Amino acid sequence: MSKTTKQRKALAKQRNKELDLVKSLDPQFSCQGEIGTFIGLYLQSEVSAKKLQQYYRKDVNKKVGKKDLNITALEAAIKHFKLNVDVNDLPTLFKGGTGKKNKKSARQLRNGYLHTLSPSDRTEILSKAKNLNFKLREFLENRI
């Protein structure tokens, strides 16, 4: 059954409120400099991305099941909600796996640094922080 315009607007308002809440829950890691800023922005972006995926799956009646971040599902959600996000940036931000030195995504760097305190990931975060932080902030600004 299709939703009315009024129902869709109410749902979008509720979802945007939840996305705003994620943005307002800044873990305040920025006091730790560029790395802290990067980690905080990444965590907020990952939560927002997962929420977008869940909203999309619910809208198109796909099984919600796994809540893992998936670039394909995230790209479909971005297209579904007509968000102003360059889908070409998604691998730069959210690609999983281990990655190669100096070519790691924000997710890979966050994992490597937080799970093993990898000095090479720390160095790579510092060299990419300005660009990654900009893209993460941009991602967080999107609303349905």
ZIPENOR-V556344 format. One line per field, one symbol per residue. ss: DSSP state (A for helix, B for strand, O for the rest). psi: psi as a letter, one per 20 degrees, with the letter a starting at -180 (. if undefined). burial: # if it has 16 or more other C-alpha atoms within 10 Angstrom, else .. Layout:
BEGIN
ss=???
psi=???
burial=???
END
This chain:
BEGIN
ss=OOOOAAAAAAAAAAAAAAAAAAAAOOOOAAAAAAAAAAAAAAAAAAAAAAAAAAAAAAAOOOOOOOOOOOAAAAAAAAAAOOOOOOAAAAAAAAOOOOOOOOOOOAAAAAAAAAAAOOAAAAAAAAAAAAAAAAAAAAAAOOOO
psi=pqqrggggggggggghghhhgghilpikiiijbggggggggggghgggghgggggghghjkqpgdpjqpphghgghggggjlqmpoiiighhgjpaagrqpjkqrgghggggghhjlphhhgghghhigggghghgggghiqq.
burial=...........#..##..##.##..........##.#####################...........###.######......#.#..#.#####.......##########.......##.##..##..##.###.##.###
END
